[in-house]
């Protein structure tokens, strides 16, 4: 049976929900967020406004934009309603984020009809039942389906036939390849590679020499239509993270960034424990005033979900990079904990805790129980009182251990 994958992606999700719920915003440029743009409507995007842009810059680009505060509960509710439609379409759904998913519909041709009909019906249901526009890409592979949905935006549907894959993909710029950011694109441009077709015609060895072994193999495979990844149902996250955009470019002290780091670690470690997960690798992400970025990681000998352990690890990485921060300034700080396993994984049980780790886990457990009973803001660190760490963006629920048994 031929594999057919749909990539469904809600258009300007947060902004579309705001326009749906407030008729005064429809057809007008809308920015969700204040100091930092969380989302922009297509009317605002037409003026150059983009997500993660500073609020002042966004208003300079689009002075007529209407700025609204985020309503995360409304976005979560809308996402749940859309995912119900996804699961009603096919049991093979892999959520990617709160506003996009892959659906395998290859087995529905005889029951429902051709993939284009399924995609059209899905779009109609999302619009009629949830009131939101959604773009759909249909193809033989995940990658091509995602590119097709991006090309079809806004509020469109594009199907890539198996015999038209090269004609569709190869004229596109190399920036359309998963994993090709600004730095990799610049290296490829230096090699005379501008389009995906240019890249596909190169030998893999040329690419690995230019951008590294793993990246070279990855982009060469995608450019030559090799993407065997299936839609995976019930996959748990491989990492959990959070970030805080600092908005203005004033220089911040080490103490200020330490407070933000502590808030982010507390947030992520709490999410780890609520999902009965532990992790081993801590990654610190920094963005500087000149728009350059730095990523630093440390891997622990033992997986953990303990706040104190991760905060100590994060502080070491922050201190090691403080000279760079002082030199360039910092506009964003983010953390990710990866290498996740279940808290009851056999390798965890084989490594005993030392006394300090045991005390930390007992304290975390007590605080979590208080927050579960009285609310997440019932207990917080003294250094975080009255401080803004940044908004906690809504994410897809992580399937719990019971869902995987």
C-alpha positions as CSV (number, residue, x, y, z in Angstrom):
1,X,0.0,0.0,0.0
2,X,1.5,3.3,-1.1
3,X,2.3,5.6,1.8
4,X,0.5,9.0,1.8
5,X,1.3,11.6,4.4
6,X,-0.5,14.8,5.2
7,X,1.2,17.6,7.0
8,X,-1.5,19.9,8.5
9,X,-0.4,23.3,9.9
10,X,-2.7,25.9,11.4
11,X,-2.0,29.4,9.9
12,X,-0.6,32.0,12.2
13,X,-2.2,30.0,15.0
14,X,-2.3,32.4,18.0
15,X,-3.2,35.4,15.8
16,X,-5.9,33.4,14.0
17,X,-7.5,32.5,17.3
18,X,-7.6,36.1,18.3
19,X,-9.2,37.2,15.0
20,X,-11.7,34.4,15.3
21,X,-12.8,35.5,18.7
22,X,-12.8,39.2,18.2
23,X,-14.5,40.4,14.9
24,X,-12.8,43.8,15.2
25,X,-9.4,42.1,14.5
26,X,-10.5,40.4,11.3
27,X,-8.7,41.6,8.2
28,X,-6.4,43.8,10.3
29,X,-2.7,43.4,11.2
30,X,-2.6,41.7,14.6
31,X,0.4,41.1,16.9
32,X,0.2,38.7,19.8
33,X,2.5,39.7,22.6
34,X,4.1,42.9,23.8
35,X,7.8,43.1,24.3
36,X,8.4,40.2,22.0
37,X,6.2,39.1,19.1
38,X,4.7,35.6,19.8
39,X,2.6,35.5,16.6
40,X,1.6,37.8,13.8
41,X,-1.4,37.7,11.5
42,X,-0.7,37.5,7.8
43,X,-1.7,41.2,7.5
44,X,1.1,42.0,9.9
45,X,3.5,39.6,8.2
46,X,3.0,41.5,4.9
47,X,4.8,44.4,6.6
48,X,7.7,42.2,7.7
49,X,6.6,41.4,11.2
50,X,7.8,38.0,12.4
51,X,7.6,35.8,15.5
52,X,10.4,36.4,18.1
53,X,10.9,40.0,16.8
54,X,11.1,42.7,19.3
55,X,7.9,44.6,19.9
56,X,9.4,48.0,19.1
57,X,10.8,46.9,15.8
58,X,7.5,45.3,14.9
59,X,5.6,48.5,15.5
60,X,8.1,50.5,13.4
61,X,7.4,48.1,10.6
62,X,3.7,48.1,11.1
63,X,2.5,51.1,13.0
64,X,-1.2,50.2,12.5
65,X,-0.9,46.8,14.1
66,X,-3.2,45.9,16.9
67,X,-1.3,44.4,19.8
68,X,-3.2,41.9,22.0
69,X,-2.0,39.9,25.0
70,X,-1.7,36.1,24.6
71,X,-4.5,33.9,25.8
72,X,-2.9,30.5,26.2
73,X,-6.0,28.7,27.5
74,X,-7.8,29.7,24.3
75,X,-5.0,28.3,22.1
76,X,-4.9,25.1,24.1
77,X,-8.6,24.6,23.7
78,X,-8.5,25.3,20.0
79,X,-5.6,22.9,19.5
80,X,-7.4,20.1,21.3
81,X,-10.5,20.6,19.1
82,X,-8.3,20.5,15.9
83,X,-6.5,17.3,17.1
84,X,-9.8,15.7,17.7
85,X,-10.5,16.2,14.0
86,X,-7.1,14.8,13.1
87,X,-7.7,11.6,15.2
88,X,-11.2,11.3,13.7
89,X,-9.6,11.4,10.2
90,X,-7.0,8.6,10.9
91,X,-5.6,6.8,14.0
92,X,-2.1,7.5,12.6
93,X,-1.4,11.0,13.9
94,X,2.0,12.3,15.0
95,X,1.7,15.7,16.7
96,X,4.7,18.0,16.1
97,X,3.6,21.0,18.0
98,X,0.4,22.5,19.4
99,X,-0.5,23.7,15.8
100,X,0.8,21.0,13.4
101,X,0.8,17.3,12.9
102,X,1.6,14.5,10.4
103,X,-1.3,12.1,9.4
104,X,-0.8,8.9,7.5
105,X,-3.8,8.4,5.3
106,X,-2.4,5.8,2.9
107,X,-4.9,3.2,4.1
108,X,-8.0,5.3,3.7
109,X,-8.2,5.5,-0.1
110,X,-10.8,2.7,-0.4
111,X,-12.8,3.8,2.6
112,X,-12.8,7.5,2.2
113,X,-11.4,8.5,-1.2
114,X,-8.2,9.9,-2.7
115,X,-5.8,11.9,-0.4
116,X,-6.8,15.2,-2.0
117,X,-10.4,14.6,-0.9
118,X,-9.3,13.7,2.6
119,X,-7.2,16.8,2.9
120,X,-10.0,19.0,1.6
121,X,-12.5,17.5,4.0
122,X,-10.0,18.0,6.9
123,X,-9.6,21.7,6.0
124,X,-13.4,22.1,5.7
125,X,-14.0,20.5,9.1
126,X,-11.3,22.6,10.9
127,X,-12.8,25.8,9.4
128,X,-16.4,24.8,10.1
129,X,-16.0,23.3,13.6
130,X,-13.1,25.3,15.0
131,X,-13.2,28.4,12.9
132,X,-9.6,28.4,11.9
133,X,-7.7,28.3,8.6
134,X,-5.3,25.4,8.1
135,X,-2.8,24.6,5.3
136,X,-2.4,21.0,4.1
137,X,0.5,19.4,2.2
138,X,0.2,15.9,0.8
139,X,3.1,13.8,-0.3
140,X,4.8,10.4,-0.1
141,X,7.2,11.5,2.6
142,X,7.1,13.6,5.8
143,X,9.6,16.1,4.4
144,X,7.8,16.7,1.1
145,X,4.4,17.0,2.9
146,X,5.8,19.7,5.2
147,X,7.3,21.6,2.4
148,X,4.1,21.4,0.4
149,X,2.0,22.7,3.3
150,X,4.5,25.7,3.7
151,X,4.2,26.4,0.0
152,X,0.4,26.3,0.1
153,X,0.2,28.9,2.9
154,X,-1.9,30.7,3.7
155,X,-5.1,28.5,4.0
156,X,-4.2,26.3,1.0
157,X,-3.8,22.7,0.0
158,X,-1.0,21.3,-2.2
159,X,-0.5,17.7,-3.3
160,X,2.8,16.5,-4.6
161,X,2.4,13.5,-6.9
162,X,5.0,10.7,-6.8
163,X,6.1,11.4,-10.4
164,X,6.3,15.2,-9.8
165,X,8.5,15.2,-6.7
166,X,11.7,16.4,-8.3
167,X,10.0,19.0,-10.4
168,X,8.4,20.4,-7.2
169,X,11.4,20.2,-4.8
170,X,14.5,20.9,-6.9
171,X,13.8,24.6,-7.9
172,X,13.3,25.6,-4.2
173,X,16.1,27.3,-2.3
174,X,18.3,25.2,-0.1
175,X,16.9,27.1,2.9
176,X,13.8,24.9,2.5
177,X,15.7,21.8,3.6
178,X,15.2,20.7,7.2
179,X,18.4,21.5,9.1
180,X,19.6,24.2,6.8
181,X,19.8,27.5,8.8
182,X,21.6,30.7,8.0
183,X,25.1,29.4,8.8
184,X,24.7,26.2,6.8
185,X,23.1,28.1,3.9
186,X,26.0,30.5,3.8
187,X,28.4,27.5,3.5
188,X,26.4,26.0,0.7
189,X,26.1,29.3,-1.1
190,X,29.9,29.5,-0.9
191,X,30.1,26.2,-2.8
192,X,27.8,27.5,-5.5
193,X,24.7,25.7,-4.2
194,X,21.6,27.8,-4.3
195,X,18.7,25.4,-5.0
196,X,17.9,22.0,-3.7
197,X,18.4,20.7,-7.2
198,X,22.0,22.1,-7.1
199,X,22.6,20.2,-3.9
200,X,21.0,17.0,-5.2
201,X,23.5,16.9,-8.1
202,X,26.5,17.1,-5.8
203,X,28.3,14.1,-4.5
204,X,27.7,13.3,-0.8
205,X,31.4,13.6,-0.1
206,X,31.4,17.2,-1.3
207,X,28.7,18.1,1.1
208,X,30.1,16.4,4.1
209,X,33.4,18.2,3.4
210,X,31.6,21.5,3.3
211,X,29.1,21.3,6.2
212,X,30.1,18.2,8.2
213,X,29.4,14.5,8.0
214,X,26.0,14.3,9.7
215,X,24.6,17.4,8.1
216,X,26.0,16.5,4.7
217,X,24.4,13.1,4.7
218,X,21.1,14.5,6.0
219,X,20.6,17.2,3.4
220,X,21.9,15.0,0.5
221,X,19.3,12.3,1.4
222,X,16.4,14.8,1.6
223,X,17.4,16.5,-1.7
224,X,17.4,13.1,-3.4
225,X,13.9,12.2,-2.0
226,X,15.2,9.7,0.6
227,X,13.0,10.1,3.7
228,X,11.8,6.7,5.1
229,X,10.5,8.1,8.4
230,X,7.0,6.8,9.2
231,X,4.3,8.6,11.1
232,X,4.9,7.6,14.7
233,X,1.9,7.5,17.1
234,X,2.5,8.0,20.9
235,X,6.1,9.1,20.6
236,X,7.3,10.8,23.7
237,X,9.4,13.9,23.6
238,X,13.2,13.5,23.3
239,X,13.8,16.8,25.0
240,X,12.0,19.5,27.0
241,X,12.9,23.2,27.0
242,X,12.0,26.7,27.7
243,X,13.3,30.1,26.8
244,X,13.0,33.8,27.7
245,X,13.3,36.6,25.1
246,X,14.8,39.6,26.9
247,X,13.3,42.2,24.5
248,X,15.3,45.4,24.8
249,X,19.0,45.3,24.2
250,X,20.2,46.9,27.5
251,X,23.1,45.0,29.1
252,X,22.0,42.7,32.0
253,X,24.1,41.8,35.0
254,X,25.1,38.2,35.8
255,X,22.7,38.3,38.7
256,X,19.8,39.2,36.4
257,X,20.5,36.4,34.0
258,X,21.0,34.0,36.9
259,X,17.5,34.7,38.1
260,X,16.1,34.1,34.6
261,X,18.1,30.8,34.4
262,X,16.7,29.7,37.7
263,X,13.2,30.3,36.6
264,X,13.7,28.4,33.4
265,X,15.3,25.4,35.1
266,X,12.5,25.3,37.7
267,X,9.9,25.3,35.0
268,X,11.6,22.6,32.9
269,X,12.5,20.3,35.8
270,X,8.9,20.5,37.0
271,X,7.7,19.4,33.6
272,X,10.1,16.5,33.6
273,X,8.8,15.3,37.0
274,X,5.2,15.7,36.0
275,X,5.8,13.4,33.0
276,X,7.9,10.9,35.1
277,X,10.9,11.6,33.0
278,X,14.6,12.2,33.7
279,X,17.3,13.6,31.4
280,X,21.1,13.6,31.1
281,X,22.1,16.5,28.8
282,X,21.6,20.2,29.6
283,X,21.9,22.7,26.7
284,X,22.1,26.5,27.2
285,X,21.2,28.6,24.2
286,X,22.1,32.3,24.0
287,X,21.3,35.0,21.4
288,X,23.3,38.1,21.4
289,X,22.7,41.8,20.4
290,X,24.3,41.2,17.0
291,X,21.9,38.3,16.3
292,X,24.6,35.7,16.6
293,X,23.9,32.7,18.8
294,X,25.8,30.3,21.0
295,X,24.9,26.8,22.1
296,X,26.7,25.0,25.0
297,X,25.9,21.6,26.4
298,X,26.9,19.4,29.4
299,X,26.1,15.7,29.9
300,X,25.7,14.3,33.4
301,X,26.8,10.8,34.4
302,X,23.3,10.0,35.8
303,X,19.9,11.0,34.5
304,X,17.9,13.2,36.8
305,X,14.9,15.5,37.1
306,X,16.3,17.3,40.2
307,X,16.0,21.1,40.0
308,X,19.2,21.7,42.1
309,X,21.3,19.5,39.9
310,X,20.2,21.1,36.6
311,X,20.5,24.6,38.1
312,X,24.1,23.9,39.1
313,X,24.8,22.6,35.6
314,X,23.2,25.6,34.0
315,X,25.1,28.1,36.2
316,X,28.5,26.5,35.2
317,X,27.7,26.9,31.5
318,X,26.5,30.5,32.1
319,X,29.6,31.4,34.0
320,X,31.9,29.8,31.3
321,X,30.2,32.0,28.7
322,X,29.9,35.2,30.7
323,X,32.9,36.9,28.9
324,X,31.0,36.4,25.6
325,X,27.8,37.8,27.1
326,X,29.6,40.8,28.5
327,X,31.2,41.5,25.1
328,X,28.0,41.1,22.9
329,X,25.0,41.5,25.2
330,X,22.2,39.0,25.5
331,X,18.7,39.2,24.0
332,X,17.6,35.6,24.6
333,X,18.4,32.8,27.0
334,X,17.0,29.3,26.6
335,X,17.6,25.8,28.1
336,X,16.8,22.3,26.9
337,X,17.1,19.0,28.8
338,X,17.5,16.0,26.5
339,X,18.4,12.3,26.6
340,X,15.1,11.7,28.3
341,X,14.2,8.3,29.8
342,X,11.4,7.1,32.1
343,X,12.1,7.8,35.8
344,X,11.9,4.0,36.4
345,X,14.3,3.0,33.7
346,X,16.5,0.1,34.7
347,X,19.7,2.1,34.2
348,X,18.4,4.7,36.7
349,X,17.7,2.2,39.4
350,X,21.2,0.7,39.2
351,X,22.8,4.1,40.2
352,X,22.2,5.0,43.8
353,X,21.7,8.6,44.8
354,X,24.1,10.4,47.1
355,X,22.8,12.2,50.2
356,X,22.6,15.6,48.5
357,X,20.8,14.3,45.5
358,X,18.3,12.4,47.8
359,X,17.6,15.6,49.7
360,X,17.0,17.5,46.5
361,X,14.6,15.0,45.2
362,X,12.6,14.9,48.4
363,X,12.4,18.7,48.4
364,X,11.3,18.7,44.7
365,X,8.6,16.2,45.5
366,X,7.3,18.3,48.4
367,X,7.1,21.4,46.4
368,X,5.4,19.6,43.5
369,X,2.7,18.4,45.8
370,X,2.1,21.9,47.1
371,X,1.8,23.3,43.6
372,X,-0.5,20.5,42.5
373,X,-2.8,21.3,45.4
374,X,-2.7,25.1,45.5
375,X,-1.5,26.1,42.0
376,X,1.8,26.5,40.2
377,X,2.4,29.9,41.7
378,X,1.8,28.8,45.3
379,X,5.5,28.3,46.0
380,X,8.4,29.9,44.2
381,X,12.0,30.8,44.8
382,X,12.6,33.9,46.8
383,X,14.8,35.4,44.0
384,X,11.9,35.0,41.5
385,X,9.3,36.9,43.6
386,X,8.2,39.9,41.5
387,X,10.4,38.8,38.6
388,X,9.2,38.1,35.0
389,X,10.9,35.0,33.6
390,X,9.0,35.0,30.3
391,X,5.8,33.3,29.1
392,X,5.5,29.6,29.2
393,X,4.4,28.6,25.8
394,X,1.7,25.9,25.5
395,X,2.9,22.5,24.2
396,X,1.4,19.3,23.2
397,X,0.7,16.9,26.0
398,X,3.5,14.3,26.4
399,X,2.0,10.8,26.4
400,X,2.3,9.4,29.9
401,X,3.9,6.0,30.7
402,X,0.4,4.3,30.9
403,X,-0.3,5.4,27.3
404,X,2.8,3.5,26.1
405,X,2.2,0.2,27.9
